[in-house]
């Protein structure tokens, strides 16, 4: 039985993870839960899943919760880290939103916890440090993203030999200089739905509303990731993640628009054959696989019927209308602290859009402004990355508050 701590248990990934745990109660048990401030739902989760401890980011809400439950309640980022490193947990599901997920992931790895990762910002902001710690501590790091789960499944028998996860590989199959993925794979193809605005003109994009941007055509996700999907920044983050997860060169990572969201990603090998993983859009499939690997459990998810789908189409992303994907490639290739700047500027810009402070089209303009003004620090340590993250967020907020947004 796997004992699981969920960071972000009241969000979309967290609640779906709990549904999987409930369905597979002989396989999984909840050790700890964390939330930002939704203590009413957390109370229900405590009653049902009986964790040994919980944490609430909002300290006032944590104090309020302590009065109504008889388990340990921790608060703030240190409380989140406490749940990420619980002695009673062997696996941590990180479904936090934003760069706040970086430290808990690293501390969990140092505590020898296996990681099921849904927090994109962890690898975007500190990918090199995270992967080095995972290898050094010999822990499994499994992706929850449907795209990266698909890539892993396509690579599994070819490279991982169906025995180990991405960074817990046996010596004979480990990806290194003697067995480089770039010598086996032509390219990784990451699919994108294109979001709700893929057929919009530049003029139409100028007037989109928050409600428009939150109407994703194929996925039901949290607000932040839905906006990232609409700008294609979500896909840009996945490009950076793919580089770190699979050790593949950026030149060998391609993004294609696939509106049906049936093929979740593909891998083209050196013999020019391509493997793909298909399913109907449903996050429970990659979440469950990340937890059950190397086993596959039965699922209540609806089966894919290709006769009903009938058509699968593909197109190139429009980088002129959606430049965030282009900026992600740029930041990833530069490396150092630039991806942290990309992430921090995006995080503030998206939050400002959701709070009606800026327009949708201002998001990429703001990000480019921060990228252009940043001097890259190569090979930063974690403290330096977190300092850049903090400083960039402050600078982005100042730009927005002072209305210092300029056109490209």
C-alpha positions in Angstrom: 0.0 0.0 0.0 1.2 3.5 -0.9 0.8 6.2 1.7 0.2 9.5 0.0 0.4 13.2 0.9 -1.5 15.5 -1.5 -0.3 19.1 -1.7 -3.4 21.1 -2.9 -6.1 18.6 -2.0 -9.1 20.9 -2.8 -8.1 21.8 -6.3 -8.9 19.9 -9.5 -6.0 17.5 -9.4 -6.3 17.0 -5.7 -9.9 16.2 -5.6 -9.6 13.8 -8.5 -6.6 12.1 -6.8 -8.8 11.6 -3.7 -11.5 10.0 -5.9 -8.8 7.5 -7.2 -7.7 6.8 -3.7 -11.3 6.1 -2.6 -11.8 3.7 -5.5 -8.5 1.9 -4.8 -8.6 1.9 -1.0 -6.6 -1.3 -0.8 -3.8 0.2 -2.8 -3.6 3.8 -1.4 -4.0 5.6 1.9 -3.9 9.3 2.7 -1.2 10.4 5.1 -1.4 14.2 4.7 -3.4 17.0 2.9 -2.7 20.7 2.3 -4.9 23.5 1.1 -4.6 27.2 0.5 -7.6 28.4 2.4 -10.6 26.1 1.6 -10.9 24.6 5.1 -14.6 23.7 4.7 -13.8 21.2 2.0 -10.7 20.1 3.9 -12.9 19.3 6.9 -14.9 16.9 4.8 -11.7 15.3 3.4 -10.4 14.9 6.9 -13.5 13.1 8.0 -13.5 10.8 5.0 -9.8 10.0 4.5 -8.5 10.4 8.1 -5.0 11.9 7.4 -2.5 12.0 10.2 -1.9 15.7 9.6 -2.9 18.6 7.4 -1.6 22.1 6.5 -3.3 25.3 5.5 -1.3 28.0 3.7 -3.5 30.8 5.2 -2.4 31.0 8.8 -5.7 32.5 10.0 -7.7 29.7 8.4 -5.3 27.2 9.9 -6.0 28.6 13.4 -9.7 28.4 12.7 -9.4 24.8 11.5 -7.5 23.8 14.7 -10.6 24.5 16.7 -12.7 21.9 14.9 -10.4 18.9 14.2 -8.3 16.7 16.5 -5.3 16.1 14.2 -2.1 18.1 13.7 -2.7 21.3 11.7 0.3 23.2 10.3 0.3 26.5 8.5 2.2 28.6 5.9 4.9 27.3 3.5 6.7 25.5 6.4 3.4 23.7 7.1 3.2 22.6 3.5 6.8 21.3 3.6 5.9 19.5 6.9 3.2 17.5 5.0 5.5 17.0 2.0 8.1 15.3 4.4 5.8 13.4 6.7 7.4 10.2 8.0 4.1 8.4 7.3 4.1 9.2 3.6 6.1 7.5 0.9 4.5 9.4 -2.1 3.8 13.1 -2.5 1.3 14.4 -5.1 2.2 18.0 -5.8 -0.8 19.8 -7.4 0.0 23.2 -6.0 -0.3 26.2 -8.3 2.7 28.5 -8.9 6.3 28.6 -7.8 5.2 27.9 -4.2 5.4 24.3 -5.3 9.2 24.3 -5.7 10.5 24.1 -2.1 8.0 21.4 -1.0 9.0 19.2 -4.0 12.7 19.5 -3.3 12.3 18.9 0.5 10.1 15.9 -0.3 12.8 14.5 -2.6 15.4 15.0 0.1 13.2 13.1 2.5 13.2 10.2 0.0 9.6 10.6 -1.0 8.5 9.5 -4.5 6.9 12.4 -6.4 3.8 12.5 -8.6 4.2 15.9 -10.1 1.4 18.2 -11.5 3.0 21.4 -10.5 4.6 22.6 -13.7 6.4 25.5 -12.1 8.6 23.2 -10.2 10.5 22.0 -13.2 10.2 25.3 -15.2 11.7 27.3 -12.3 14.3 24.8 -10.9 14.4 21.8 -13.3 18.1 21.1 -13.0 18.1 21.2 -9.2 15.0 19.0 -9.0 16.2 16.4 -11.3 19.7 16.2 -9.7 18.1 15.8 -6.3 15.8 13.1 -7.5 18.7 11.1 -9.0 20.9 11.7 -5.9 18.2 10.5 -3.6 17.1 7.7 -5.8 13.4 8.6 -5.8 10.8 8.2 -8.5 9.5 11.3 -10.2 6.3 10.6 -12.2 4.5 13.2 -14.3 0.8 13.8 -13.9 0.4 16.0 -16.9 -1.5 14.0 -19.6 1.2 15.0 -22.2 4.2 13.9 -20.1 2.4 10.8 -19.0 1.9 10.0 -22.6 5.5 10.6 -23.5 6.7 8.4 -20.6 4.4 5.6 -21.7 5.7 5.9 -25.3 9.3 5.8 -24.1 8.7 3.2 -21.4 9.7 -0.1 -23.0 12.1 1.5 -25.4 14.2 3.2 -22.8 13.0 2.5 -19.3 12.5 -1.2 -19.9 9.2 -1.1 -18.0 11.0 -1.4 -14.7 11.7 2.1 -13.3 10.4 5.6 -13.5 12.1 8.5 -15.2 14.9 9.0 -12.8 15.1 5.8 -10.9 16.6 3.8 -13.8 18.9 0.8 -13.6 22.5 1.4 -14.8 22.0 -0.6 -18.0 19.0 1.5 -19.1 19.9 4.9 -17.5 19.9 7.8 -19.9 23.4 9.2 -19.8 26.2 10.1 -22.2 26.5 6.4 -23.2 22.7 5.9 -23.8 21.5 9.4 -24.7 17.8 9.8 -25.5 18.8 12.1 -28.3 20.5 9.2 -30.0 17.4 7.0 -29.8 14.6 9.6 -30.4 14.2 11.9 -33.4 11.8 14.2 -31.5 9.1 14.4 -28.9 5.8 15.8 -30.2 3.6 17.6 -27.6 0.0 18.1 -28.5 -2.0 21.2 -27.6 -5.7 21.7 -28.0 -5.0 25.3 -29.0 -7.3 26.6 -26.3 -10.6 28.5 -26.9 -9.0 31.2 -29.2 -7.1 29.0 -31.7 -9.2 30.3 -34.6 -9.4 34.0 -33.4 -7.9 36.9 -35.2 -5.7 39.5 -33.6 -8.6 41.9 -33.4 -10.8 39.3 -31.7 -8.1 38.6 -29.1 -8.1 42.3 -28.1 -11.7 42.0 -26.6 -11.8 38.5 -25.0 -13.2 38.4 -21.5 -12.2 36.3 -18.5 -15.3 34.2 -19.1 -14.2 33.6 -22.7 -10.7 32.5 -21.6 -12.0 30.1 -19.0 -14.1 28.2 -21.5 -11.6 25.5 -22.5 -12.9 23.4 -25.4 -11.8 20.0 -24.1 -10.4 20.1 -20.5 -11.9 21.1 -17.2 -9.0 22.6 -15.2 -8.2 25.3 -12.5 -8.4 28.9 -13.5 -4.7 29.6 -13.8 -3.8 26.6 -15.9 -6.9 27.3 -18.1 -5.6 30.8 -18.9 -2.1 29.4 -19.5 -3.7 27.0 -22.0 -5.5 29.9 -23.7 -2.1 31.9 -24.1 -0.2 28.6 -25.0 2.1 29.3 -22.0 0.9 26.0 -20.6 2.4 24.3 -23.6 5.6 26.3 -23.3 5.9 25.1 -19.7 5.5 21.6 -20.9 8.3 22.1 -23.4 10.7 23.1 -20.6 9.4 20.2 -18.5 10.1 17.7 -21.3 13.7 19.0 -21.6 14.3 18.2 -17.9 12.2 15.1 -17.5 13.6 13.3 -20.6 16.9 15.0 -21.1 16.0 15.9 -24.7 17.3 18.8 -26.6 14.9 21.7 -27.2 15.5 21.4 -30.9 13.9 17.9 -30.7 10.7 19.0 -28.9 7.9 20.0 -31.2 4.4 21.4 -30.4 1.4 20.7 -32.6 -2.2 21.8 -32.3 -4.6 18.9 -32.0 -8.0 20.3 -31.2 -9.6 16.9 -30.3 -7.2 16.3 -27.4 -7.3 12.5 -28.1 -3.6 12.0 -28.8 -1.9 13.3 -25.7 1.6 13.3 -27.1 3.9 11.3 -29.4 7.5 10.1 -29.7 9.2 9.7 -33.1 12.1 7.3 -32.9 15.3 7.0 -35.1 13.7 4.5 -37.4 11.0 7.1 -38.2 8.3 5.2 -36.4 6.1 7.2 -34.1 4.3 5.9 -30.9 1.4 7.8 -29.5 -0.8 7.5 -26.4 -4.5 8.1 -26.9 -7.5 8.5 -24.6 -10.5 10.7 -24.1 -9.6 13.9 -22.2 -9.6 12.8 -18.6 -7.0 13.7 -16.0 -7.8 10.6 -13.8 -6.0 8.4 -16.3 -2.5 10.1 -15.9 -3.1 10.7 -12.2 -3.8 7.0 -11.6 -0.9 5.8 -13.7 1.5 8.1 -11.9 0.4 6.5 -8.6 0.0 2.9 -9.8 3.1 2.6 -12.0 4.4 0.1 -13.0 1.0 -1.5 -12.5 -2.2 -0.5 -14.4 -5.4 -0.5 -12.4 -8.9 -0.7 -13.8 -10.6 2.7 -14.4 -14.1 4.1 -14.6 -13.0 6.5 -17.3 -15.0 6.4 -20.5 -13.4 4.3 -23.2 -12.1 5.8 -26.4 -14.2 4.9 -29.5 -12.4 5.9 -32.6 -15.5 5.4 -34.7 -17.2 8.1 -32.7 -14.2 10.4 -32.8 -13.8 9.8 -36.6 -11.4 12.7 -37.2 -8.0 13.6 -35.7 -6.5 16.9 -37.0 -3.2 18.7 -36.5 -1.9 22.2 -37.2 1.1 24.4 -36.4 0.8 26.8 -33.4 0.4 30.5 -34.4 3.4 32.1 -32.6 2.5 35.6 -33.8 -0.9 35.5 -32.0 0.4 33.3 -29.1 4.0 34.3 -28.5 4.1 32.9 -25.0 5.1 29.5 -26.5 8.0 31.2 -28.3 9.1 32.9 -25.1 9.2 29.6 -23.3 11.5 28.1 -25.9 13.7 31.2 -25.6 13.8 31.1 -21.8 14.4 27.3 -21.7 17.3 27.5 -24.2 19.0 30.3 -22.3 18.5 28.5 -19.0 19.9 29.7 -15.7 17.4 32.1 -14.1 15.5 33.0 -17.2 12.9 30.3 -16.9 12.2 31.5 -13.3 11.6 35.0 -14.7 9.3 33.6 -17.4 7.3 31.7 -14.8 7.1 34.6 -12.2 6.1 37.2 -14.8 3.4 34.9 -16.2 2.1 34.0 -12.7 1.5 37.7 -11.8 0.2 38.6 -15.2 -2.3 35.8 -15.3 -3.5 36.6 -11.8 -3.8 40.3 -12.8 -5.9 39.3 -15.8 -8.2 37.1 -13.6 -8.6 40.2 -11.3 -9.5 42.4 -14.3 -6.3 44.6 -13.9 -5.1 43.9 -17.4 -6.3 42.6 -20.8 -5.7 39.2 -22.2 -3.3 40.5 -24.8 -1.3 42.3 -22.1 -0.1 38.9 -20.7 2.6 38.2 -23.3 3.6 41.9 -23.5 4.3 41.9 -19.8 6.3 38.7 -19.9 8.4 39.9 -22.8 9.2 43.1 -20.9 10.5 41.2 -17.9 12.5 38.7 -20.1 14.1 41.5 -22.1 15.2 43.3 -18.9 16.7 40.3 -17.1 20.4 39.5 -16.9 20.7 35.7 -16.7 22.5 34.1 -13.8 23.9 30.8 -14.9 23.9 27.7 -12.7 21.9 29.4 -9.9 21.3 27.6 -6.6 17.8 27.3 -5.1 18.0 30.5 -3.0 19.1 32.5 -6.0 16.2 31.1 -8.1 13.7 31.9 -5.3 15.1 35.4 -5.0 14.8 36.0 -8.8 11.2 34.7 -8.5 10.4 37.1 -5.7 12.1 40.1 -7.4 10.4 39.4 -10.8 7.0 39.2 -9.2 7.5 42.5 -7.5 8.7 44.1 -10.7 5.8 42.7 -12.7 3.3 44.0 -10.1 4.9 47.4 -10.3 4.6 47.5 -14.1 1.0 46.6 -13.9 0.2 49.0 -11.0 2.0 51.8 -12.8 0.4 50.9 -16.1 3.9 50.7 -17.7 2.8 48.2 -20.3 4.1 48.9 -23.7 3.5 47.2 -27.1 6.0 45.0 -28.6 
